[in-house]
Amino acid sequence: MTEQNGGKPLPYTSEEIQLFLKQVPDELLANALAEKIREESSREVINVVRAVSQQFSGPLPPPHILGEYDNVQAGLAARIVEMAEKEQAHRHGIEAQALSASISTEKRGQHYALLLSLVILVG
């Protein structure tokens, strides 16, 4: 028989294989088939798990994911939202301080420039 087996002929004909399978008890065949199905199912599940991934960016996860945090620990989603709000308030405070310092520096530079030009004009 020259059926494909990685490019090699099979050692037995399909008739010989069928005769052999008739001699094997049905229970043994059923168990072997069930095991093969479990192995294949496991591979499919592993492949599906590898294919599923989610990404998000920003201070908070999407609402459907945020809700799942409450399933882990009660009130956890509220704590995450509170943490994000505190972080935002802190960031806004830092930006306000930086802006105020920048304005102060520019004013000081303008005052020094005015003073220097008056000294040059008078001097």
Secondary structure, DSSP 8 states (H G I E B T S, - for coil): ----BTTB--SS-HHHHHHHHHHS-HHHHHHHHHHHHHHHHHHHHHHHHHH------SSS--HHHHHHHHHHSTTHHHHHHHHHHHHHHHHHHHHHHHHHHHHHHHHHHHHHHHHHHHHHHH-
